[in-house]
Amino acid sequence: MLQKLYVFFRKETVLSIAVILALLSMFWVRPDKAYFTYIDFRTLGLLFCLMAIVAGLKAVGVFDILAKKLLMGTSGTVGVIRLLVLLCFFLSMVITNDVALITFVPLALIIVHKLPKELGNYWLLKIVAMQTIAANLGSMLTPIGNPQNLYLYARAGMSAAELITLMLPYSATALILLLIWIQVADAKAPHVCGSEKDKTLLGFSDRKELNMEYLAAYLILFTICLLTVARIIPYQIPLVLVLIYMLLRNRENISRVDYSLLATFIALFIFIGNLGRIPQFSSFLERIMAGRETLTAVLASQIMSNVPAALLLSGFTDNYRALIVGTNIGGLGTLIASMASLISFKYIAKENRNLRGKYLGIFTASNIIFMIFMLILYFFLR
């Protein structure tokens, strides 16, 4: 039993800590009817729908086909590298940062191995670090790009246009920095003969036929979710429609939803709700955060990741715009600042365990540089 608990804790560390915190908080605030008021059912419902729809589209092969079509039309090593990074940056805005990485990091690893050995070794760690930063910074532009945006956007009562306007300077700056990084890295790439360096070795022959019924259904459901995000229709409508469709036509997709993320949200809602009912702690945290919401969110994200930080800090301030900026910038920095970053790290570890330390060095250094630029921009805009 202890061995199973240890394995579960290692696999679901964030969920385990959230549950432990929720249970500990119950000793100070005994369970009562007020517990139900802690939970943001709209965010949970929308998050479930979006995860189910994106999982369905991914299973159909939409993203693989899209990426392969785009890459087949790209020539030259730097062109392929740039496209792989931009796919993570722009698609993370609609399919979330973690799904973008799950989809495109393996594709990048396949393509890197098709390059000449010296060139492939040079780009292997750099492109994964670039994709990770691209996914984390691209996803911050939209309400559905990552879970903390979806939650804080709803808490703030903002429109989608307001959130995009708020984060646009940061996303635009991030895009420019990514393109500069790619060009600088390409200039330092090992020299190989021109014909070999520019040869595109992307012989994708395993084209997957689309299931047009699933594709049409999930695209319609995704459109309905967007209407819910825009507050045109209530969240119960897409929730019921997604559940009915999966139960009747695509039951295997039910298992593809990240239920641990939903459970983490629920546990943190309980923990934060209970903390808010402890006057001493509540007043202390409010004093600490007053006027420093963004920087507090950035720092908190480094040790607990940005999604839990958003949930925790939102209980003690109504300056949600500052939290949105802070938790998005806070996704940079340490490996756990954004849980999506762990996905890339796991792919590198699977590729070659001996590369973990070197990748962590490249990842951390590049994240700190990007964070510095984002914080400079924040203080300038402020």
N, C-alpha and C positions, 0 to 999 in steps of 0.2 A: 504493500500500500504506500509506504513512504517513498519507494522507488518511483512509483507511478506519479505521485504528487510532485516529486522532484522533476521528472520528465515534463510534466504538464507545466510546471512553473517556468522551466527553461524555454518551452515552446511558446507559452502565453504569459510572458513576464508582466506586461503592462496590465492585462486583465487580472492576473493574480494579485498584483499590488493594489489595483482599484477595489477588488472584492475585499481584501484585508482591511483597507482603509474604511470602506463602507461598514464592515462588521464592527470595527473598533469604535466608529462614531456612534454606533447604536447603544454603546454603554453610557454615553452622555445624553443622548436623545432617544428615548425608548420609542419603538415603532408605533405609529398611530395613523390616523386618516390623513394627516398632513403630508405623509410620505408620497402619496399619489400626486400631490401638487408639485413635487420636485421635478418630475419627469416631463421633458419636452417631447410629447408624443408626435408632434408634427415633424420635428427633426428626425426622430427615429423612423417614422413612417416613410418620409422622403428618402432617407439614407438607404433603407431597405430596398425601396423601389429602384433607385439609381444603381445600387450594387447588383441587383438581380438583372436589370436591363443590360448593363454593361457586360456582365458575365455571359448573358445570352448572346449578345453581339460578338463577343470574343470567341465563344464556342462555335458560332457559325463560321468564323474565319474572316470577318469583315476587316479587322485591323491588319491581319497578315496579308491579305490580298491587296489592301491599300498600300501598305509599306512596300511590298514587292513590286507593284506597278510603278510606284514612284522611284524606287531604287534602280529598276531596270532601265529607266530613262536618264540615269545619272552617270556621268563619266568622270574619271579621275578620283584618286583617293580622297583628296580634301573635299570634293563634292559629295561623296558618299558619307564621309564623316559629318559634314555639315547637315546633310539631310536627316541622318539618324538622330542628331541632337535636336534639330528643329521639330521632328516628329514628336519627340517627348515634350518639347516646350508647348507646342500648340495643341496637341491632342489631349494633354493633361488638363486643359481648360474644360473639356467636356467629358472625359472618361476617368478623371481623377489621376493624381500623381502616381499612386501605387499601381494602378492598372496599366498606365503608360510604361512604367518600368518593367512590370511583369511581361509585357508584350514585346518591348523593343530592345531591352538589354540582351536577351538571348539571341535576337536577330543580329545585333551588333557583334556579339561574340562569334557567331557563325561567319559573318562577313570579314572580320579581322583575321580569322584563320585562313581566309582565301587570299590574303595579301602575301607578298614576299615575307619570309620569316622575320628578317630584321625589322621591316616596317611594321609587321603585325605586332611584334613584341613592344615596339615603341608606342603604338596607339592603344594597346589592350586596356591598360589601366586608365589612361587619360580619357578615352571615349566613355567608359562607364561612369567615371566621375563627372564628366560633362553632361551626360544624360541625366544623372541623378539631380544635379543642380538645376538643369533645364526643366525637369518635371516638377521639382519643388517650387521654382519661381514662376513657371508658366501657369501652374494651377492656382496661384494666388489671385489671378485676375477675375475669376468668375465665382458666383455663389456656389456652383456645383463642382468646382475644381478640387476642393478638399473638404473634409468633414468640419473643420473648425470654421471655415467660411460659411458653410451652410447653417451652422448653429448660430454664430454671432450675427450673421446677416438677418436671421429671423428674429433674434433678440432685439436687434437695433431697430427693426421695423423699416429697414432701408429698402429702396428699390434696387433692382439689378443694375440699373444705369448708375446709381449713386456709388455702389460698391466698385464697379468697373472704373468709374472716374477717380475714386479714391486710390485704387491700386495701379492704375495705368502708368503713372510715372515710374513706379518701381519695376513693373514688368518690362516696359520699354527700355529702361536702363539695363536691366538684366539681359535682355536680348542683345543689345549692343555689346555688352561685356563678353557674352558667350561667343559672338562672332569674332571679336578681337582675339579672344583666347584661342579659337580654332586656327586663325591665321598665324598667330605667333607660334603655336605648336607645330603647324605645318612647315613654317620656315626653318624650324630646328629639327625636322624629321630627317632620318638617315637618308643619305643620297643613294638612289638606285637608278639604273638606266631609265631614261624617259619612257621608253615603250613599255617597260615592265611596271613602272610606277603608275602609269595612267591606264593600264589595262583593267577593265572592270570584269571581275570573275564572279558574277552573280547568277550562275546558271540554275535558277529556280525552276525545277521541273515538276514538283509535286503540287501543282495548282489545285486548290480545294474548291469544289463547286458549292455555291451558296444555296442554302435552303431559303427559298424566296418567301415562304410563308412566315418562318421565324423572323427573317429580316424585316419584312413589312410590319409584322405585329410589334416587334420591339421598337422599331422606329416610331410607330404611332404612339406606343406607350411612353417613349422618351419625350415626344412632343407634349403629351398630356402632363408629364412631370414638370416640364419647363413652364407650362401654364400654372402649375401649382407653385413653383418657385416664384413666379411673377405675381402670386396671390390672386389669380383670376378664378381658380377653382379650388375647393378645399382638398386637403391632402388625402382624405378618406377615399376619394374617387380613384386616383391612380393606385392606391394601396389595394383596394378591392379588385380592380381590374387586373393588376399584376398577379395577385394571388390566384384569381380565377383562371387566368390564361395558363399559368404554370401548372396548376393542378390538373387542368383538362388537356393541355397540349404539350407541355414541356416540363414534366416532373423532375427530370434529372437536373434541371437548372436550379432547383430549390437548394441542393447541396452545395452549390457554388457560391452562395452568399456568405460573406464574412460575418458570421454570427458573433464571433469573439469581439469584434469592434462594437456591435450593438450592445452586447453584454457589458463591455467596458464603459460605454456611455451611461447605461442604467446605474452601474455601481458608482460611477463618479457623480451622477446626479444626486444619488442618496447621500454620498459623503459630503458634497458641497452644500446640499440642503440642510444637513445636520449642523455643519460648521456655522451656517448662517443663523442658526438658532442658539449658538453659544455666544452670548454678548461680548465676553472678553476677547475671544479670538476674532470675531467679526470686526469689532472696533479697531483692534490692533492692525489687522490686514488693510482695512480701509485707510488708516493713517499712513501706513507704509506706502500704499499705492498712489495716494493723492498727488496728482500732477506728474506722476512717473509711471503711468499705466503701460506705455509702450516699452520702455526699458525693462520694467518688471516682467512683462510678458516675454521679452527676448531672453532674459536671464533664466526665468522659470522653464522655458522651453528646452534649455540646454541640459537640464537634469531630469525632466519628466516628459519631454516631447511636447510639441505644440498643441496637439489636440487636448490632452488632459490639462495643459496650462490654460487653454481657452475656457474650458469648462469650469475649472477651479476659480480663476480670477473674475469671471463674469458674474459670480455671485457676490462680489464685493465692490463693484463699480458699475456705473451706467454709461461710462465713456467707451462704448463699444467700438467706435471708429479707431480709437487708439489701440484697443486690443486686437482688432483685425490686422492693423499694420504690424503690431508687435509680434503676434503669433506667426504671421507669415514670414517676417524677417527672421524670427526665432527658429524657423525650420532649417536655417543655415547654422553651421557651427559643428557641434558634436555629432557623432554617428546616430545618437538616439534623439536628436533635436526634432527630426521628422522620422516617424517610424517607417516611412516609405524608403528611406535611405538604407535600412537594414536589408531590403530586398536585393539591392545591388550588391551589398557586401556578401550576402549569401551566395549569389551567382559567382562572385570572384573566388570565394572559398571553395565552391564546388569545382570551379575551373582548375585551381591550383592552390592548395592550402598555404604553400610557401609564399604566395603573393599577398597574403592578407595584410601583413605589416606594411609593405610598400604601398599598397592601395590605400590603407588607412592614413598614411602620411600625405599622399597626394590629395586624398579626399578632404582631410582636415585643413591643410594649407589653403586649398582653393576655396573651401567654404568660408574660412576666416577672411580671405581677401574679398569675396563677394559680400560678406556681412558688413565689412568696413565700408564698402561703397554704398550699401543700402542704408546704413546708419548715417553716413554723411549726407545722403539725399534726404533722409528723414529730418535731420536737423536743419537743412537748407529750406525744405518745404514748410517746416514748422514756423 
